[in-house]
Amino acid sequence: MRPEQADGPCVAVVVPAKLNLFLSVRGRRPDAFHELVTVLQTVSLYDRLRVGLIGPPGQGHHPAARRRMRVRLSHNGGPAVPSADANLAVRAARALGHATKVIDLAVVDERAVTLANPEVDAAATPVTVMNLDKGIPVAGGMAGGSADAAAALVSLNELWGCALSRDDLRRLAAVLGSDVPFCVVGGTALATGRGTALAQVLCRGTFHWVVCQAREPLETAAVYRAWDRHCRPSEVEPDAVLQALRGRDAEALGAALHNDLEEAAFSLRPELEDAKKALIDAGALGAVLSGSGPTLLALCESEQAAAAVGTRVRGRFAKTVVAHSPAGGPEFRPC
């Protein structure tokens, strides 16, 4: 899908997944979210979003014509990726259009369209086409949907000429989901509240991981419901994780990895607890559930050690991938 195959501008963004090095659940909030303290870091698994304009000849790309913009999303993520307004990337498009008045209403057209196959009636209103290439596990606790929303905000801000800063986009992202503001900026951060209050964290080192994808997804809401039933608020602090990041100390970081949601997730999927133990037995410095799971992350002393651990446990998982962190934030790429 080359950009010259569209009849208007094209913007491409790659956005990394996130991992939770530390996650403490302080309790349930009055707004039905949970009060969290978490250390977030991006990791080198990526989704790629390409957005472009297709429109009536001679006028489809004029700003005035975009007031009746339609938005179409295509992806390669299979049936587990939400469609239409259930998809965070589409909701991000709507939110950006509404907030900036560039587009009064982004109407979702569910016909699959790609920049290479613009089957659009020449007399129709202009269309923003969003083509999503998934590399982040779906429903894996690695903020794939939030990353896609961040990619949509960054790419459409450029495509539509909204001229918002990353800080502006981060504030807009907070209305879309708890992980979306972090995915807009990336890197390493301490998040509090429901996860949207961010403070950047110093990380001097590069860390090597085996990302272990489970065979079946695990619904975030189900994990939090299980936490509400079986768990109690925690007062564990992230100091040891923060110190290890500053000191480039992979061994100390492995010992400090922590996630309060593991108890709830393991109650729903006991095999994940066995798999975590297997990662330690295979030589990992530490292992932790990513967010609400079911992806498990194993920290290793080097890329070579991570590859060896991944080989030893491969039969337990749908897929194992060697990755590194931190991995920055959303970045523009050639279309």
C-alpha positions as CSV (number, residue, x, y, z in Angstrom):
1,M,0.0,0.0,0.0
2,R,2.0,2.9,-1.3
3,P,1.0,6.5,-0.6
4,E,0.7,7.4,-4.3
5,Q,-2.3,5.0,-4.5
6,A,-4.3,7.3,-2.4
7,D,-5.7,10.6,-3.9
8,G,-4.7,12.7,-0.9
9,P,-2.1,13.0,1.9
10,C,-0.9,9.9,3.9
11,V,0.6,9.8,7.4
12,A,2.0,6.7,9.1
13,V,2.8,6.2,12.8
14,V,4.3,3.3,14.7
15,V,3.5,3.0,18.4
16,P,4.9,0.6,21.0
17,A,3.2,-1.6,23.5
18,K,3.5,-0.9,27.2
19,L,4.4,-3.1,30.2
20,N,3.7,-2.6,33.9
21,L,7.0,-3.0,35.9
22,F,5.0,-2.3,39.0
23,L,1.2,-2.1,39.7
24,S,-0.4,-1.6,43.0
25,V,-4.2,-1.4,43.4
26,R,-5.1,1.0,46.2
27,G,-8.9,0.4,46.1
28,R,-12.0,1.2,44.1
29,R,-12.8,4.8,43.3
30,P,-16.2,6.6,43.5
31,D,-16.1,6.8,39.7
32,A,-16.0,2.9,39.5
33,F,-12.4,3.0,38.3
34,H,-9.6,1.7,40.6
35,E,-7.0,3.8,42.3
36,L,-3.6,2.7,40.9
37,V,0.1,3.3,41.4
38,T,2.0,1.9,38.5
39,V,5.3,2.2,36.7
40,L,4.8,2.0,32.9
41,Q,7.4,1.5,30.2
42,T,7.2,1.1,26.5
43,V,8.5,-2.1,24.9
44,S,9.6,-2.9,21.4
45,L,6.4,-4.5,20.1
46,Y,4.6,-2.2,17.7
47,D,1.4,-1.5,15.9
48,R,1.5,0.6,12.7
49,L,-1.3,2.9,11.7
50,R,-1.5,4.5,8.3
51,V,-4.1,7.2,7.7
52,G,-5.0,8.9,4.4
53,L,-7.6,11.1,2.7
54,I,-9.8,10.0,-0.1
55,G,-12.4,12.4,-1.5
56,P,-14.4,13.8,-4.4
57,P,-12.3,15.1,-7.2
58,G,-11.2,18.7,-6.8
59,Q,-12.7,19.3,-3.3
60,G,-12.3,16.2,-1.2
61,H,-9.2,17.5,0.7
62,H,-10.3,21.1,1.2
63,P,-10.8,21.8,4.9
64,A,-14.4,23.0,4.3
65,A,-15.2,19.6,2.8
66,R,-14.1,17.7,5.9
67,R,-17.0,18.9,8.0
68,R,-18.9,15.8,6.8
69,M,-15.9,13.4,7.0
70,R,-16.4,9.7,7.2
71,V,-13.9,7.4,8.9
72,R,-13.2,3.9,7.8
73,L,-11.0,1.4,9.7
74,S,-9.4,-1.8,8.3
75,H,-7.0,-4.0,10.2
76,N,-5.3,-7.4,10.2
77,G,-6.0,-8.2,13.9
78,G,-8.8,-10.7,13.4
79,P,-12.2,-10.8,15.1
80,A,-10.8,-10.0,18.6
81,V,-10.1,-6.4,17.5
82,P,-13.2,-4.2,18.0
83,S,-14.8,-2.6,15.0
84,A,-16.5,0.8,14.5
85,D,-17.1,2.8,17.6
86,A,-16.0,0.0,19.9
87,N,-12.5,0.5,18.5
88,L,-10.4,3.0,20.5
89,A,-8.7,4.3,17.4
90,V,-12.0,5.2,15.9
91,R,-13.2,6.8,19.1
92,A,-9.9,8.8,19.2
93,A,-10.7,10.1,15.7
94,R,-14.1,11.2,16.8
95,A,-12.7,12.9,19.9
96,L,-10.0,14.8,18.0
97,G,-12.4,16.0,15.3
98,H,-14.9,17.2,18.0
99,A,-12.3,18.8,20.2
100,T,-10.6,20.8,17.3
101,K,-13.7,21.6,15.3
102,V,-11.8,20.4,12.2
103,I,-14.5,17.8,11.7
104,D,-17.9,18.1,13.2
105,L,-18.8,14.4,13.0
106,A,-16.6,11.5,12.0
107,V,-19.2,9.0,10.7
108,V,-18.0,5.4,10.7
109,D,-18.5,3.5,7.5
110,E,-17.9,-0.2,8.2
111,R,-17.0,-1.2,4.6
112,A,-13.4,-2.3,4.6
113,V,-11.3,0.1,2.6
114,T,-7.5,0.4,2.2
115,L,-5.4,3.1,0.6
116,A,-4.6,0.6,-2.1
117,N,-8.3,0.0,-2.8
118,P,-10.3,3.3,-2.5
119,E,-13.7,2.1,-3.5
120,V,-15.4,5.4,-2.9
121,D,-18.2,7.0,-4.8
122,A,-16.7,10.1,-6.5
123,A,-19.7,12.1,-5.4
124,A,-19.5,11.0,-1.8
125,T,-18.3,13.0,1.2
126,P,-14.5,12.7,1.9
127,V,-13.2,9.7,3.8
128,T,-10.4,9.3,6.3
129,V,-9.0,5.8,5.8
130,M,-7.3,4.1,8.8
131,N,-5.2,1.0,8.1
132,L,-4.0,-0.8,11.2
133,D,-1.2,-3.4,11.2
134,K,-1.2,-5.2,14.5
135,G,2.0,-6.3,16.2
136,I,0.9,-5.9,19.8
137,P,-1.0,-8.8,21.4
138,V,-4.7,-8.3,21.3
139,A,-6.4,-8.4,24.8
140,G,-3.0,-9.2,26.2
141,G,-2.6,-6.5,28.9
142,M,-0.1,-4.5,26.8
143,A,-2.3,-1.6,25.9
144,G,-2.7,-2.5,22.3
145,G,-6.0,-0.7,21.9
146,S,-4.7,2.3,23.9
147,A,-1.6,2.4,21.7
148,D,-3.8,2.5,18.6
149,A,-5.8,5.4,20.1
150,A,-2.6,7.2,20.7
151,A,-1.4,6.5,17.1
152,A,-4.7,7.8,15.8
153,L,-4.4,11.0,17.8
154,V,-0.8,11.6,16.7
155,S,-1.4,10.7,13.0
156,L,-4.7,12.5,12.5
157,N,-3.5,15.6,14.3
158,E,-0.9,15.7,11.5
159,L,-3.2,14.7,8.6
160,W,-6.0,17.0,9.6
161,G,-3.8,19.9,10.4
162,C,-5.1,20.3,14.0
163,A,-1.7,21.6,15.3
164,L,-2.2,20.3,18.8
165,S,1.0,19.7,20.9
166,R,1.7,16.3,22.5
167,D,0.6,17.7,25.8
168,D,-2.7,18.8,24.2
169,L,-3.1,15.3,22.8
170,R,-2.2,13.7,26.2
171,R,-5.0,15.7,27.8
172,L,-7.5,14.7,25.1
173,A,-6.3,11.1,25.5
174,A,-7.4,11.0,29.2
175,V,-11.0,10.9,28.2
176,L,-10.5,7.8,26.0
177,G,-8.8,5.4,28.5
178,S,-6.4,5.0,31.4
179,D,-3.4,3.9,29.3
180,V,-3.9,6.2,26.4
181,P,-2.2,9.3,27.8
182,F,1.0,7.3,28.5
183,C,0.9,5.8,25.0
184,V,0.9,9.3,23.5
185,V,4.2,10.1,25.2
186,G,5.8,6.7,25.8
187,G,9.1,6.1,27.5
188,T,9.0,5.4,31.3
189,A,6.5,7.0,33.7
190,L,4.9,6.7,37.1
191,A,1.2,6.8,36.8
192,T,-1.3,7.4,39.7
193,G,-5.1,7.9,40.1
194,R,-6.8,5.7,37.5
195,G,-3.5,5.7,35.5
196,T,-3.8,9.0,33.7
197,A,-1.8,11.3,36.0
198,L,1.8,10.8,34.7
199,A,5.3,11.8,35.9
200,Q,8.2,10.9,33.7
201,V,10.8,8.6,35.3
202,L,14.5,8.4,34.7
203,C,15.6,5.1,33.2
204,R,19.3,4.9,32.3
205,G,19.4,1.3,31.1
206,T,18.1,-1.0,28.4
207,F,16.3,-4.1,29.6
208,H,15.7,-7.4,27.7
209,W,12.4,-9.3,27.9
210,V,10.7,-12.4,26.8
211,V,7.1,-11.4,25.9
212,C,5.0,-14.6,26.4
213,Q,1.6,-14.5,24.7
214,A,-1.1,-16.7,26.2
215,R,-3.2,-18.9,24.0
216,E,-6.5,-17.3,25.1
217,P,-7.2,-13.6,25.9
218,L,-8.3,-12.4,29.3
219,E,-10.8,-9.6,29.7
220,T,-9.6,-6.6,31.7
221,A,-13.0,-6.1,33.3
222,A,-13.2,-9.7,34.4
223,V,-9.8,-9.4,36.2
224,Y,-10.9,-6.3,38.0
225,R,-14.1,-7.9,39.1
226,A,-12.1,-10.8,40.4
227,W,-9.9,-8.4,42.3
228,D,-13.0,-6.7,43.8
229,R,-14.2,-10.2,45.0
230,H,-11.0,-11.7,46.3
231,C,-8.3,-9.1,46.9
232,R,-7.7,-6.2,49.3
233,P,-6.1,-2.8,48.6
234,S,-2.3,-2.7,48.7
235,E,0.2,-0.2,50.1
236,V,3.3,-1.6,48.3
237,E,5.5,1.2,46.9
238,P,7.5,1.3,43.7
239,D,10.7,2.6,45.2
240,A,12.7,-0.5,44.4
241,V,11.6,-0.5,40.8
242,L,12.5,3.2,40.4
243,Q,15.9,2.7,41.9
244,A,16.7,-0.2,39.7
245,L,15.7,1.8,36.6
246,R,18.0,4.7,37.6
247,G,20.8,2.3,38.4
248,R,20.6,0.1,35.2
249,D,20.3,-2.9,37.5
250,A,18.5,-5.7,35.7
251,E,18.9,-8.1,38.6
252,A,17.4,-5.7,41.1
253,L,14.6,-4.9,38.7
254,G,13.8,-8.5,38.3
255,A,13.5,-8.9,42.0
256,A,11.3,-5.8,42.3
257,L,8.7,-6.6,39.6
258,H,5.2,-6.5,41.1
259,N,1.6,-6.6,40.0
260,D,-1.3,-6.7,42.4
261,L,-3.6,-8.0,39.7
262,E,-1.8,-11.3,39.5
263,E,-3.8,-12.9,42.3
264,A,-7.0,-12.0,40.5
265,A,-5.8,-13.1,37.1
266,F,-4.3,-16.4,38.4
267,S,-7.6,-17.2,40.1
268,L,-9.3,-17.0,36.7
269,R,-6.4,-18.7,34.8
270,P,-4.3,-20.9,37.2
271,E,-2.1,-22.0,34.4
272,L,-0.6,-18.5,34.2
273,E,0.8,-18.9,37.7
274,D,2.5,-22.2,36.7
275,A,3.9,-20.5,33.6
276,K,5.3,-17.6,35.6
277,K,7.2,-20.1,37.8
278,A,8.4,-21.9,34.7
279,L,9.9,-18.6,33.4
280,I,11.9,-18.2,36.7
281,D,13.0,-21.9,36.5
282,A,14.1,-21.3,32.9
283,G,16.6,-18.6,34.0
284,A,14.7,-15.3,34.0
285,L,15.7,-12.7,36.5
286,G,12.1,-12.0,37.3
287,A,8.7,-12.4,35.7
288,V,5.4,-10.4,36.0
289,L,2.0,-10.3,34.5
290,S,1.6,-7.4,32.1
291,G,-1.3,-5.2,33.3
292,S,-4.4,-7.4,33.6
293,G,-2.8,-10.1,31.5
294,P,-2.7,-12.7,30.2
295,T,0.7,-11.8,28.7
296,L,3.6,-12.7,30.9
297,L,6.9,-10.8,30.8
298,A,10.2,-12.4,31.7
299,L,13.2,-10.1,32.4
300,C,16.6,-11.4,31.4
301,E,20.2,-10.2,31.7
302,S,20.8,-10.0,27.9
303,E,19.1,-10.4,24.5
304,Q,20.9,-13.8,24.2
305,A,19.6,-14.9,27.6
306,A,16.1,-13.8,26.7
307,A,16.3,-15.9,23.5
308,A,17.4,-18.9,25.5
309,V,14.6,-18.5,28.1
310,G,12.0,-18.1,25.3
311,T,13.2,-21.3,23.7
312,R,12.9,-23.3,26.9
313,V,9.3,-22.2,27.6
314,R,8.0,-21.9,24.1
315,G,5.6,-24.9,24.4
316,R,3.6,-23.2,27.2
317,F,2.6,-20.2,25.1
318,A,1.0,-19.3,21.8
319,K,4.1,-17.1,21.0
320,T,7.2,-15.9,22.6
321,V,9.0,-12.8,21.4
322,V,12.3,-11.2,22.5
323,A,12.0,-7.4,23.0
324,H,13.7,-4.5,24.8
325,S,12.6,-1.5,26.8
326,P,12.2,1.4,27.0
327,A,11.1,1.9,23.4
328,G,10.1,5.6,23.2
329,G,6.7,6.8,22.0
330,P,4.7,7.1,18.8
331,E,7.0,7.9,15.8
332,F,6.2,9.0,12.2
333,R,7.3,6.7,9.4
334,P,7.2,6.9,5.6
335,C,3.9,5.8,4.2
